[in-house]
């Protein structure tokens, strides 16, 4: 992972990785826009330089930027487990 943000049920930023604290709100806005435009609760977008994953749960949304060789099934598995822990 190179960046990640956690949003609450209202789409407000709750947490950002320590390397992107100054960009947290911008990353949160991009995550909200990505999910809104996709019209889905799970999105994967490859940029050539990396992959963006976003997953919306019942009360939380998690967005992650990973390297271009990340295995989407494993990333989404880990993201789902993290959201389950938060929602539990």
PDB file of N, CA, C and O in Angstrom:
ATOM      1  N   UNK A   1       0.830  -1.174   0.000  1.00  0.00           N
ATOM      2  CA  UNK A   1       0.000   0.000   0.000  1.00  0.00           C
ATOM      3  C   UNK A   1       0.875   1.239   0.000  1.00  0.00           C
ATOM      4  O   UNK A   1       1.895   1.305   0.686  1.00  0.00           O
ATOM      5  N   UNK A   2       0.458   2.208  -0.778  1.00  0.00           N
ATOM      6  CA  UNK A   2       1.193   3.472  -0.773  1.00  0.00           C
ATOM      7  C   UNK A   2       0.386   4.596  -0.134  1.00  0.00           C
ATOM      8  O   UNK A   2       0.950   5.612   0.271  1.00  0.00           O
ATOM      9  N   UNK A   3      -0.932   4.420  -0.041  1.00  0.00           N
ATOM     10  CA  UNK A   3      -1.790   5.413   0.609  1.00  0.00           C
ATOM     11  C   UNK A   3      -3.122   4.759   0.954  1.00  0.00           C
ATOM     12  O   UNK A   3      -3.542   3.810   0.292  1.00  0.00           O
ATOM     13  N   UNK A   4      -3.790   5.270   1.994  1.00  0.00           N
ATOM     14  CA  UNK A   4      -5.134   4.788   2.304  1.00  0.00           C
ATOM     15  C   UNK A   4      -5.882   5.829   3.125  1.00  0.00           C
ATOM     16  O   UNK A   4      -5.289   6.615   3.864  1.00  0.00           O
ATOM     17  N   UNK A   5      -7.202   5.808   2.970  1.00  0.00           N
ATOM     18  CA  UNK A   5      -8.073   6.674   3.761  1.00  0.00           C
ATOM     19  C   UNK A   5      -9.261   5.863   4.249  1.00  0.00           C
ATOM     20  O   UNK A   5      -9.710   4.927   3.587  1.00  0.00           O
ATOM     21  N   UNK A   6      -9.757   6.238   5.414  1.00  0.00           N
ATOM     22  CA  UNK A   6     -10.941   5.633   6.004  1.00  0.00           C
ATOM     23  C   UNK A   6     -11.972   6.739   6.180  1.00  0.00           C
ATOM     24  O   UNK A   6     -11.682   7.789   6.753  1.00  0.00           O
ATOM     25  N   UNK A   7     -13.182   6.492   5.680  1.00  0.00           N
ATOM     26  CA  UNK A   7     -14.274   7.455   5.771  1.00  0.00           C
ATOM     27  C   UNK A   7     -15.400   6.856   6.597  1.00  0.00           C
ATOM     28  O   UNK A   7     -15.595   5.640   6.604  1.00  0.00           O
ATOM     29  N   UNK A   8     -16.143   7.715   7.295  1.00  0.00           N
ATOM     30  CA  UNK A   8     -17.296   7.226   8.049  1.00  0.00           C
ATOM     31  C   UNK A   8     -18.511   7.115   7.134  1.00  0.00           C
ATOM     32  O   UNK A   8     -18.412   7.366   5.932  1.00  0.00           O
ATOM     33  N   UNK A   9     -19.647   6.744   7.695  1.00  0.00           N
ATOM     34  CA  UNK A   9     -20.867   6.554   6.919  1.00  0.00           C
ATOM     35  C   UNK A   9     -21.362   7.795   6.218  1.00  0.00           C
ATOM     36  O   UNK A   9     -22.111   7.697   5.246  1.00  0.00           O
ATOM     37  N   UNK A  10     -20.962   8.964   6.689  1.00  0.00           N
ATOM     38  CA  UNK A  10     -21.348  10.224   6.045  1.00  0.00           C
ATOM     39  C   UNK A  10     -20.318  10.681   5.022  1.00  0.00           C
ATOM     40  O   UNK A  10     -20.458  11.747   4.422  1.00  0.00           O
ATOM     41  N   UNK A  11     -19.276   9.864   4.825  1.00  0.00           N
ATOM     42  CA  UNK A  11     -18.239  10.218   3.859  1.00  0.00           C
ATOM     43  C   UNK A  11     -17.183  11.165   4.390  1.00  0.00           C
ATOM     44  O   UNK A  11     -16.404  11.730   3.623  1.00  0.00           O
ATOM     45  N   UNK A  12     -17.158  11.339   5.709  1.00  0.00           N
ATOM     46  CA  UNK A  12     -16.175  12.239   6.310  1.00  0.00           C
ATOM     47  C   UNK A  12     -14.890  11.478   6.625  1.00  0.00           C
ATOM     48  O   UNK A  12     -14.926  10.313   7.020  1.00  0.00           O
ATOM     49  N   UNK A  13     -13.775  12.142   6.447  1.00  0.00           N
ATOM     50  CA  UNK A  13     -12.478  11.537   6.713  1.00  0.00           C
ATOM     51  C   UNK A  13     -12.340  11.205   8.194  1.00  0.00           C
ATOM     52  O   UNK A  13     -12.577  12.053   9.055  1.00  0.00           O
ATOM     53  N   UNK A  14     -11.958   9.975   8.478  1.00  0.00           N
ATOM     54  CA  UNK A  14     -11.723   9.515   9.846  1.00  0.00           C
ATOM     55  C   UNK A  14     -10.225   9.303  10.070  1.00  0.00           C
ATOM     56  O   UNK A  14      -9.684   9.665  11.115  1.00  0.00           O
ATOM     57  N   UNK A  15      -9.564   8.711   9.070  1.00  0.00           N
ATOM     58  CA  UNK A  15      -8.140   8.418   9.207  1.00  0.00           C
ATOM     59  C   UNK A  15      -7.482   8.393   7.835  1.00  0.00           C
ATOM     60  O   UNK A  15      -8.111   8.114   6.814  1.00  0.00           O
ATOM     61  N   UNK A  16      -6.195   8.696   7.856  1.00  0.00           N
ATOM     62  CA  UNK A  16      -5.367   8.641   6.653  1.00  0.00           C
ATOM     63  C   UNK A  16      -4.012   8.094   7.066  1.00  0.00           C
ATOM     64  O   UNK A  16      -3.595   8.270   8.211  1.00  0.00           O
ATOM     65  N   UNK A  17      -3.320   7.431   6.145  1.00  0.00           N
ATOM     66  CA  UNK A  17      -2.006   6.894   6.495  1.00  0.00           C
ATOM     67  C   UNK A  17      -1.054   8.039   6.840  1.00  0.00           C
ATOM     68  O   UNK A  17      -1.230   9.173   6.393  1.00  0.00           O
ATOM     69  N   UNK A  18      -0.059   7.720   7.632  1.00  0.00           N
ATOM     70  CA  UNK A  18       0.838   8.755   8.164  1.00  0.00           C
ATOM     71  C   UNK A  18       1.644   9.480   7.086  1.00  0.00           C
ATOM     72  O   UNK A  18       2.105  10.598   7.314  1.00  0.00           O
ATOM     73  N   UNK A  19       1.817   8.877   5.946  1.00  0.00           N
ATOM     74  CA  UNK A  19       2.575   9.524   4.879  1.00  0.00           C
ATOM     75  C   UNK A  19       1.789  10.534   4.080  1.00  0.00           C
ATOM     76  O   UNK A  19       2.356  11.249   3.254  1.00  0.00           O
ATOM     77  N   UNK A  20       0.469  10.606   4.315  1.00  0.00           N
ATOM     78  CA  UNK A  20      -0.377  11.498   3.512  1.00  0.00           C
ATOM     79  C   UNK A  20      -1.312  12.357   4.362  1.00  0.00           C
ATOM     80  O   UNK A  20      -2.379  12.766   3.904  1.00  0.00           O
ATOM     81  N   UNK A  21      -0.906  12.624   5.596  1.00  0.00           N
ATOM     82  CA  UNK A  21      -1.773  13.393   6.488  1.00  0.00           C
ATOM     83  C   UNK A  21      -2.158  14.750   5.905  1.00  0.00           C
ATOM     84  O   UNK A  21      -3.296  15.191   6.061  1.00  0.00           O
ATOM     85  N   UNK A  22      -1.228  15.405   5.242  1.00  0.00           N
ATOM     86  CA  UNK A  22      -1.508  16.730   4.670  1.00  0.00           C
ATOM     87  C   UNK A  22      -2.487  16.657   3.500  1.00  0.00           C
ATOM     88  O   UNK A  22      -3.141  17.646   3.171  1.00  0.00           O
ATOM     89  N   UNK A  23      -2.585  15.485   2.872  1.00  0.00           N
ATOM     90  CA  UNK A  23      -3.457  15.309   1.708  1.00  0.00           C
ATOM     91  C   UNK A  23      -4.725  14.529   2.026  1.00  0.00           C
ATOM     92  O   UNK A  23      -5.458  14.147   1.113  1.00  0.00           O
ATOM     93  N   UNK A  24      -4.994  14.290   3.296  1.00  0.00           N
ATOM     94  CA  UNK A  24      -6.113  13.443   3.684  1.00  0.00           C
ATOM     95  C   UNK A  24      -7.449  13.865   3.116  1.00  0.00           C
ATOM     96  O   UNK A  24      -8.182  13.037   2.573  1.00  0.00           O
ATOM     97  N   UNK A  25      -7.775  15.133   3.232  1.00  0.00           N
ATOM     98  CA  UNK A  25      -9.078  15.603   2.727  1.00  0.00           C
ATOM     99  C   UNK A  25      -9.178  15.457   1.211  1.00  0.00           C
ATOM    100  O   UNK A  25     -10.234  15.100   0.689  1.00  0.00           O
ATOM    101  N   UNK A  26      -8.089  15.731   0.506  1.00  0.00           N
ATOM    102  CA  UNK A  26      -8.088  15.578  -0.958  1.00  0.00           C
ATOM    103  C   UNK A  26      -8.268  14.114  -1.349  1.00  0.00           C
ATOM    104  O   UNK A  26      -9.029  13.802  -2.264  1.00  0.00           O
ATOM    105  N   UNK A  27      -7.569  13.223  -0.658  1.00  0.00           N
ATOM    106  CA  UNK A  27      -7.714  11.797  -0.938  1.00  0.00           C
ATOM    107  C   UNK A  27      -9.122  11.307  -0.612  1.00  0.00           C
ATOM    108  O   UNK A  27      -9.683  10.488  -1.340  1.00  0.00           O
ATOM    109  N   UNK A  28      -9.686  11.807   0.474  1.00  0.00           N
ATOM    110  CA  UNK A  28     -11.057  11.434   0.841  1.00  0.00           C
ATOM    111  C   UNK A  28     -12.039  11.882  -0.236  1.00  0.00           C
ATOM    112  O   UNK A  28     -12.948  11.135  -0.596  1.00  0.00           O
ATOM    113  N   UNK A  29     -11.864  13.079  -0.746  1.00  0.00           N
ATOM    114  CA  UNK A  29     -12.741  13.593  -1.807  1.00  0.00           C
ATOM    115  C   UNK A  29     -12.623  12.728  -3.060  1.00  0.00           C
ATOM    116  O   UNK A  29     -13.629  12.411  -3.695  1.00  0.00           O
ATOM    117  N   UNK A  30     -11.410  12.350  -3.412  1.00  0.00           N
ATOM    118  CA  UNK A  30     -11.219  11.486  -4.584  1.00  0.00           C
ATOM    119  C   UNK A  30     -11.873  10.127  -4.382  1.00  0.00           C
ATOM    120  O   UNK A  30     -12.456   9.580  -5.318  1.00  0.00           O
ATOM    121  N   UNK A  31     -11.786   9.575  -3.184  1.00  0.00           N
ATOM    122  CA  UNK A  31     -12.425   8.292  -2.897  1.00  0.00           C
ATOM    123  C   UNK A  31     -13.946   8.402  -3.005  1.00  0.00           C
ATOM    124  O   UNK A  31     -14.595   7.534  -3.589  1.00  0.00           O
ATOM    125  N   UNK A  32     -14.507   9.463  -2.445  1.00  0.00           N
ATOM    126  CA  UNK A  32     -15.963   9.674  -2.537  1.00  0.00           C
ATOM    127  C   UNK A  32     -16.392   9.795  -3.992  1.00  0.00           C
ATOM    128  O   UNK A  32     -17.376   9.183  -4.408  1.00  0.00           O
ATOM    129  N   UNK A  33     -15.657  10.579  -4.761  1.00  0.00           N
ATOM    130  CA  UNK A  33     -16.002  10.797  -6.163  1.00  0.00           C
ATOM    131  C   UNK A  33     -15.879   9.504  -6.973  1.00  0.00           C
ATOM    132  O   UNK A  33     -16.726   9.225  -7.822  1.00  0.00           O
ATOM    133  N   UNK A  34     -14.843   8.724  -6.721  1.00  0.00           N
ATOM    134  CA  UNK A  34     -14.654   7.461  -7.432  1.00  0.00           C
ATOM    135  C   UNK A  34     -15.839   6.527  -7.213  1.00  0.00           C
ATOM    136  O   UNK A  34     -16.379   5.975  -8.171  1.00  0.00           O
ATOM    137  N   UNK A  35     -16.243   6.349  -5.964  1.00  0.00           N
ATOM    138  CA  UNK A  35     -17.370   5.461  -5.676  1.00  0.00           C
ATOM    139  C   UNK A  35     -18.676   6.005  -6.219  1.00  0.00           C
ATOM    140  O   UNK A  35     -19.513   5.245  -6.705  1.00  0.00           O
ATOM    141  N   UNK A  36     -18.859   7.320  -6.140  1.00  0.00           N
ATOM    142  CA  UNK A  36     -20.089   7.925  -6.652  1.00  0.00           C
ATOM    143  C   UNK A  36     -20.192   7.757  -8.165  1.00  0.00           C
ATOM    144  O   UNK A  36     -21.240   7.367  -8.681  1.00  0.00           O
ATOM    145  N   UNK A  37     -19.122   8.047  -8.862  1.00  0.00           N
ATOM    146  CA  UNK A  37     -19.146   7.929 -10.329  1.00  0.00           C
ATOM    147  C   UNK A  37     -19.285   6.486 -10.784  1.00  0.00           C
ATOM    148  O   UNK A  37     -19.918   6.207 -11.802  1.00  0.00           O
ATOM    149  N   UNK A  38     -18.694   5.573 -10.031  1.00  0.00           N
ATOM    150  CA  UNK A  38     -18.790   4.157 -10.393  1.00  0.00           C
ATOM    151  C   UNK A  38     -20.184   3.610 -10.109  1.00  0.00           C
ATOM    152  O   UNK A  38     -20.635   2.664 -10.756  1.00  0.00           O
ATOM    153  N   UNK A  39     -20.861   4.215  -9.135  1.00  0.00           N
ATOM    154  CA  UNK A  39     -22.192   3.734  -8.780  1.00  0.00           C
ATOM    155  C   UNK A  39     -22.158   2.343  -8.184  1.00  0.00           C
ATOM    156  O   UNK A  39     -23.115   1.578  -8.309  1.00  0.00           O
ATOM    157  N   UNK A  40     -21.052   2.020  -7.536  1.00  0.00           N
ATOM    158  CA  UNK A  40     -20.887   0.689  -6.960  1.00  0.00           C
ATOM    159  C   UNK A  40     -20.232   0.806  -5.594  1.00  0.00           C
ATOM    160  O   UNK A  40     -19.627   1.825  -5.263  1.00  0.00           O
ATOM    161  N   UNK A  41     -20.362  -0.245  -4.815  1.00  0.00           N
ATOM    162  CA  UNK A  41     -19.759  -0.260  -3.489  1.00  0.00           C
ATOM    163  C   UNK A  41     -18.352  -0.812  -3.475  1.00  0.00           C
ATOM    164  O   UNK A  41     -17.674  -0.789  -2.448  1.00  0.00           O
ATOM    165  N   UNK A  42     -17.908  -1.314  -4.629  1.00  0.00           N
ATOM    166  CA  UNK A  42     -16.556  -1.852  -4.747  1.00  0.00           C
ATOM    167  C   UNK A  42     -15.995  -1.429  -6.092  1.00  0.00           C
ATOM    168  O   UNK A  42     -16.620  -1.643  -7.131  1.00  0.00           O
ATOM    169  N   UNK A  43     -14.800  -0.818  -6.067  1.00  0.00           N
ATOM    170  CA  UNK A  43     -14.206  -0.303  -7.298  1.00  0.00           C
ATOM    171  C   UNK A  43     -12.717  -0.635  -7.312  1.00  0.00           C
ATOM    172  O   UNK A  43     -12.035  -0.577  -6.289  1.00  0.00           O
ATOM    173  N   UNK A  44     -12.242  -0.981  -8.494  1.00  0.00           N
ATOM    174  CA  UNK A  44     -10.813  -1.189  -8.731  1.00  0.00           C
ATOM    175  C   UNK A  44     -10.457  -0.459 -10.021  1.00  0.00           C
ATOM    176  O   UNK A  44     -11.060  -0.696 -11.068  1.00  0.00           O
ATOM    177  N   UNK A  45      -9.470   0.431  -9.933  1.00  0.00           N
ATOM    178  CA  UNK A  45      -9.049   1.193 -11.107  1.00  0.00           C
ATOM    179  C   UNK A  45      -7.538   1.093 -11.231  1.00  0.00           C
ATOM    180  O   UNK A  45      -6.801   1.419 -10.300  1.00  0.00           O
ATOM    181  N   UNK A  46      -7.086   0.636 -12.397  1.00  0.00           N
ATOM    182  CA  UNK A  46      -5.654   0.547 -12.653  1.00  0.00           C
ATOM    183  C   UNK A  46      -5.219   1.787 -13.423  1.00  0.00           C
ATOM    184  O   UNK A  46      -5.853   2.181 -14.402  1.00  0.00           O
ATOM    185  N   UNK A  47      -4.131   2.393 -12.967  1.00  0.00           N
ATOM    186  CA  UNK A  47      -3.639   3.612 -13.614  1.00  0.00           C
ATOM    187  C   UNK A  47      -2.377   3.375 -14.430  1.00  0.00           C
ATOM    188  O   UNK A  47      -1.882   4.301 -15.073  1.00  0.00           O
ATOM    189  N   UNK A  48      -1.853   2.174 -14.421  1.00  0.00           N
ATOM    190  CA  UNK A  48      -0.577   1.895 -15.064  1.00  0.00           C
ATOM    191  C   UNK A  48       0.568   2.032 -14.077  1.00  0.00           C
ATOM    192  O   UNK A  48       1.504   1.233 -14.101  1.00  0.00           O
ATOM    193  N   UNK A  49       0.509   3.030 -13.215  1.00  0.00           N
ATOM    194  CA  UNK A  49       1.526   3.216 -12.184  1.00  0.00           C
ATOM    195  C   UNK A  49       1.120   2.554 -10.877  1.00  0.00           C
ATOM    196  O   UNK A  49       1.963   2.321 -10.010  1.00  0.00           O
ATOM    197  N   UNK A  50      -0.148   2.254 -10.730  1.00  0.00           N
ATOM    198  CA  UNK A  50      -0.659   1.649  -9.512  1.00  0.00           C
ATOM    199  C   UNK A  50      -2.125   1.311  -9.671  1.00  0.00           C
ATOM    200  O   UNK A  50      -2.704   1.460 -10.748  1.00  0.00           O
ATOM    201  N   UNK A  51      -2.711   0.854  -8.588  1.00  0.00           N
ATOM    202  CA  UNK A  51      -4.119   0.466  -8.592  1.00  0.00           C
ATOM    203  C   UNK A  51      -4.806   1.116  -7.404  1.00  0.00           C
ATOM    204  O   UNK A  51      -4.268   1.140  -6.297  1.00  0.00           O
ATOM    205  N   UNK A  52      -5.998   1.641  -7.644  1.00  0.00           N
ATOM    206  CA  UNK A  52      -6.818   2.220  -6.585  1.00  0.00           C
ATOM    207  C   UNK A  52      -7.948   1.245  -6.297  1.00  0.00           C
ATOM    208  O   UNK A  52      -8.648   0.796  -7.204  1.00  0.00           O
ATOM    209  N   UNK A  53      -8.114   0.927  -5.030  1.00  0.00           N
ATOM    210  CA  UNK A  53      -9.197   0.049  -4.576  1.00  0.00           C
ATOM    211  C   UNK A  53     -10.073   0.854  -3.624  1.00  0.00           C
ATOM    212  O   UNK A  53      -9.560   1.574  -2.767  1.00  0.00           O
ATOM    213  N   UNK A  54     -11.375   0.738  -3.768  1.00  0.00           N
ATOM    214  CA  UNK A  54     -12.292   1.397  -2.839  1.00  0.00           C
ATOM    215  C   UNK A  54     -13.407   0.416  -2.506  1.00  0.00           C
ATOM    216  O   UNK A  54     -13.914  -0.300  -3.370  1.00  0.00           O
ATOM    217  N   UNK A  55     -13.773   0.405  -1.232  1.00  0.00           N
ATOM    218  CA  UNK A  55     -14.794  -0.531  -0.754  1.00  0.00           C
ATOM    219  C   UNK A  55     -15.668   0.175   0.271  1.00  0.00           C
ATOM    220  O   UNK A  55     -15.171   0.729   1.251  1.00  0.00           O
ATOM    221  N   UNK A  56     -16.967   0.150   0.035  1.00  0.00           N
ATOM    222  CA  UNK A  56     -17.924   0.776   0.950  1.00  0.00           C
ATOM    223  C   UNK A  56     -18.651  -0.312   1.718  1.00  0.00           C
ATOM    224  O   UNK A  56     -19.245  -1.214   1.128  1.00  0.00           O
ATOM    225  N   UNK A  57     -18.599  -0.219   3.037  1.00  0.00           N
ATOM    226  CA  UNK A  57     -19.336  -1.124   3.906  1.00  0.00           C
ATOM    227  C   UNK A  57     -20.608  -0.442   4.382  1.00  0.00           C
ATOM    228  O   UNK A  57     -21.019   0.584   3.839  1.00  0.00           O
ATOM    229  N   UNK A  58     -21.228  -1.027   5.409  1.00  0.00           N
ATOM    230  CA  UNK A  58     -22.469  -0.425   5.941  1.00  0.00           C
ATOM    231  C   UNK A  58     -22.198   0.936   6.586  1.00  0.00           C
ATOM    232  O   UNK A  58     -22.954   1.885   6.385  1.00  0.00           O
ATOM    233  N   UNK A  59     -21.108   1.023   7.364  1.00  0.00           N
ATOM    234  CA  UNK A  59     -20.839   2.257   8.110  1.00  0.00           C
ATOM    235  C   UNK A  59     -19.498   2.889   7.791  1.00  0.00           C
ATOM    236  O   UNK A  59     -19.212   3.986   8.269  1.00  0.00           O
ATOM    237  N   UNK A  60     -18.667   2.231   6.999  1.00  0.00           N
ATOM    238  CA  UNK A  60     -17.328   2.715   6.728  1.00  0.00           C
ATOM    239  C   UNK A  60     -16.983   2.550   5.257  1.00  0.00           C
ATOM    240  O   UNK A  60     -17.528   1.685   4.571  1.00  0.00           O
ATOM    241  N   UNK A  61     -16.075   3.385   4.784  1.00  0.00           N
ATOM    242  CA  UNK A  61     -15.522   3.264   3.440  1.00  0.00           C
ATOM    243  C   UNK A  61     -14.014   3.291   3.559  1.00  0.00           C
ATOM    244  O   UNK A  61     -13.449   4.103   4.291  1.00  0.00           O
ATOM    245  N   UNK A  62     -13.369   2.398   2.835  1.00  0.00           N
ATOM    246  CA  UNK A  62     -11.918   2.310   2.840  1.00  0.00           C
ATOM    247  C   UNK A  62     -11.430   2.419   1.405  1.00  0.00           C
ATOM    248  O   UNK A  62     -11.937   1.730   0.520  1.00  0.00           O
ATOM    249  N   UNK A  63     -10.451   3.277   1.172  1.00  0.00           N
ATOM    250  CA  UNK A  63      -9.834   3.410  -0.150  1.00  0.00           C
ATOM    251  C   UNK A  63      -8.330   3.249   0.015  1.00  0.00           C
ATOM    252  O   UNK A  63      -7.729   3.777   0.950  1.00  0.00           O
ATOM    253  N   UNK A  64      -7.737   2.507  -0.916  1.00  0.00           N
ATOM    254  CA  UNK A  64      -6.329   2.151  -0.836  1.00  0.00           C
ATOM    255  C   UNK A  64      -5.682   2.351  -2.200  1.00  0.00           C
ATOM    256  O   UNK A  64      -6.279   2.043  -3.231  1.00  0.00           O
ATOM    257  N   UNK A  65      -4.466   2.866  -2.199  1.00  0.00           N
ATOM    258  CA  UNK A  65      -3.649   2.922  -3.402  1.00  0.00           C
ATOM    259  C   UNK A  65      -2.526   1.912  -3.210  1.00  0.00           C
ATOM    260  O   UNK A  65      -1.843   1.917  -2.186  1.00  0.00           O
ATOM    261  N   UNK A  66      -2.342   1.046  -4.202  1.00  0.00           N
ATOM    262  CA  UNK A  66      -1.321   0.004  -4.111  1.00  0.00           C
ATOM    263  C   UNK A  66      -0.474   0.001  -5.382  1.00  0.00           C
ATOM    264  O   UNK A  66      -0.818   0.635  -6.379  1.00  0.00           O
ATOM    265  N   UNK A  67       0.606  -0.705  -5.323  1.00  0.00           N
ATOM    266  CA  UNK A  67       1.459  -0.858  -6.496  1.00  0.00           C
ATOM    267  C   UNK A  67       0.737  -1.596  -7.607  1.00  0.00           C
ATOM    268  O   UNK A  67      -0.296  -2.226  -7.380  1.00  0.00           O
ATOM    269  N   UNK A  68       1.280  -1.513  -8.793  1.00  0.00           N
ATOM    270  CA  UNK A  68       0.573  -2.070  -9.950  1.00  0.00           C
ATOM    271  C   UNK A  68       0.537  -3.590  -9.996  1.00  0.00           C
ATOM    272  O   UNK A  68      -0.175  -4.163 -10.821  1.00  0.00           O
ATOM    273  N   UNK A  69       1.289  -4.251  -9.126  1.00  0.00           N
ATOM    274  CA  UNK A  69       1.294  -5.711  -9.119  1.00  0.00           C
ATOM    275  C   UNK A  69       0.504  -6.290  -7.951  1.00  0.00           C
ATOM    276  O   UNK A  69       0.599  -7.487  -7.679  1.00  0.00           O
ATOM    277  N   UNK A  70      -0.273  -5.464  -7.259  1.00  0.00           N
ATOM    278  CA  UNK A  70      -1.095  -5.945  -6.147  1.00  0.00           C
ATOM    279  C   UNK A  70      -2.167  -6.896  -6.682  1.00  0.00           C
ATOM    280  O   UNK A  70      -2.752  -6.652  -7.737  1.00  0.00           O
ATOM    281  N   UNK A  71      -2.412  -7.961  -5.957  1.00  0.00           N
ATOM    282  CA  UNK A  71      -3.446  -8.921  -6.340  1.00  0.00           C
ATOM    283  C   UNK A  71      -4.787  -8.443  -5.788  1.00  0.00           C
ATOM    284  O   UNK A  71      -4.986  -8.385  -4.575  1.00  0.00           O
ATOM    285  N   UNK A  72      -5.687  -8.107  -6.678  1.00  0.00           N
ATOM    286  CA  UNK A  72      -6.950  -7.497  -6.256  1.00  0.00           C
ATOM    287  C   UNK A  72      -7.741  -8.383  -5.307  1.00  0.00           C
ATOM    288  O   UNK A  72      -8.357  -7.875  -4.370  1.00  0.00           O
ATOM    289  N   UNK A  73      -7.740  -9.693  -5.525  1.00  0.00           N
ATOM    290  CA  UNK A  73      -8.500 -10.572  -4.634  1.00  0.00           C
ATOM    291  C   UNK A  73      -7.969 -10.500  -3.204  1.00  0.00           C
ATOM    292  O   UNK A  73      -8.750 -10.521  -2.253  1.00  0.00           O
ATOM    293  N   UNK A  74      -6.664 -10.417  -3.045  1.00  0.00           N
ATOM    294  CA  UNK A  74      -6.084 -10.329  -1.703  1.00  0.00           C
ATOM    295  C   UNK A  74      -6.308  -8.957  -1.077  1.00  0.00           C
ATOM    296  O   UNK A  74      -6.584  -8.851   0.118  1.00  0.00           O
ATOM    297  N   UNK A  75      -6.190  -7.920  -1.878  1.00  0.00           N
ATOM    298  CA  UNK A  75      -6.404  -6.570  -1.353  1.00  0.00           C
ATOM    299  C   UNK A  75      -7.849  -6.427  -0.883  1.00  0.00           C
ATOM    300  O   UNK A  75      -8.097  -5.940   0.221  1.00  0.00           O
ATOM    301  N   UNK A  76      -8.803  -6.847  -1.711  1.00  0.00           N
ATOM    302  CA  UNK A  76     -10.205  -6.742  -1.314  1.00  0.00           C
ATOM    303  C   UNK A  76     -10.516  -7.639  -0.117  1.00  0.00           C
ATOM    304  O   UNK A  76     -11.323  -7.264   0.734  1.00  0.00           O
ATOM    305  N   UNK A  77      -9.897  -8.808  -0.035  1.00  0.00           N
ATOM    306  CA  UNK A  77     -10.089  -9.677   1.132  1.00  0.00           C
ATOM    307  C   UNK A  77      -9.648  -8.949   2.397  1.00  0.00           C
ATOM    308  O   UNK A  77     -10.380  -8.911   3.387  1.00  0.00           O
ATOM    309  N   UNK A  78      -8.454  -8.373   2.360  1.00  0.00           N
ATOM    310  CA  UNK A  78      -7.944  -7.639   3.524  1.00  0.00           C
ATOM    311  C   UNK A  78      -8.803  -6.430   3.854  1.00  0.00           C
ATOM    312  O   UNK A  78      -9.043  -6.139   5.025  1.00  0.00           O
ATOM    313  N   UNK A  79      -9.267  -5.725   2.833  1.00  0.00           N
ATOM    314  CA  UNK A  79     -10.116  -4.556   3.065  1.00  0.00           C
ATOM    315  C   UNK A  79     -11.439  -4.968   3.708  1.00  0.00           C
ATOM    316  O   UNK A  79     -11.917  -4.309   4.632  1.00  0.00           O
ATOM    317  N   UNK A  80     -12.025  -6.055   3.218  1.00  0.00           N
ATOM    318  CA  UNK A  80     -13.285  -6.542   3.801  1.00  0.00           C
ATOM    319  C   UNK A  80     -13.097  -6.926   5.271  1.00  0.00           C
ATOM    320  O   UNK A  80     -13.937  -6.618   6.118  1.00  0.00           O
ATOM    321  N   UNK A  81     -11.990  -7.599   5.557  1.00  0.00           N
ATOM    322  CA  UNK A  81     -11.718  -7.995   6.945  1.00  0.00           C
ATOM    323  C   UNK A  81     -11.556  -6.761   7.837  1.00  0.00           C
ATOM    324  O   UNK A  81     -12.048  -6.742   8.965  1.00  0.00           O
ATOM    325  N   UNK A  82     -10.879  -5.748   7.342  1.00  0.00           N
ATOM    326  CA  UNK A  82     -10.706  -4.517   8.124  1.00  0.00           C
ATOM    327  C   UNK A  82     -12.055  -3.862   8.387  1.00  0.00           C
ATOM    328  O   UNK A  82     -12.327  -3.429   9.507  1.00  0.00           O
ATOM    329  N   UNK A  83     -12.904  -3.786   7.362  1.00  0.00           N
ATOM    330  CA  UNK A  83     -14.233  -3.181   7.549  1.00  0.00           C
ATOM    331  C   UNK A  83     -15.093  -4.018   8.494  1.00  0.00           C
ATOM    332  O   UNK A  83     -15.841  -3.470   9.303  1.00  0.00           O
ATOM    333  N   UNK A  84     -14.989  -5.338   8.393  1.00  0.00           N
ATOM    334  CA  UNK A  84     -15.737  -6.209   9.317  1.00  0.00           C
ATOM    335  C   UNK A  84     -15.328  -5.939  10.761  1.00  0.00           C
ATOM    336  O   UNK A  84     -16.173  -5.884  11.654  1.00  0.00           O
ATOM    337  N   UNK A  85     -14.049  -5.776  10.977  1.00  0.00           N
ATOM    338  CA  UNK A  85     -13.552  -5.477  12.328  1.00  0.00           C
ATOM    339  C   UNK A  85     -14.114  -4.142  12.822  1.00  0.00           C
ATOM    340  O   UNK A  85     -14.519  -4.027  13.979  1.00  0.00           O
ATOM    341  N   UNK A  86     -14.137  -3.155  11.963  1.00  0.00           N
ATOM    342  CA  UNK A  86     -14.664  -1.841  12.345  1.00  0.00           C
ATOM    343  C   UNK A  86     -16.175  -1.889  12.588  1.00  0.00           C
ATOM    344  O   UNK A  86     -16.683  -1.241  13.504  1.00  0.00           O
ATOM    345  N   UNK A  87     -16.884  -2.659  11.762  1.00  0.00           N
ATOM    346  CA  UNK A  87     -18.330  -2.707  11.860  1.00  0.00           C
ATOM    347  C   UNK A  87     -18.803  -3.625  12.979  1.00  0.00           C
ATOM    348  O   UNK A  87     -19.915  -3.477  13.487  1.00  0.00           O
ATOM    349  N   UNK A  88     -17.937  -4.589  13.366  1.00  0.00           N
ATOM    350  CA  UNK A  88     -18.285  -5.581  14.381  1.00  0.00           C
ATOM    351  C   UNK A  88     -18.590  -4.938  15.691  1.00  0.00           C
ATOM    352  O   UNK A  88     -18.904  -5.629  16.660  1.00  0.00           O
TER     353      UNK A  88
END
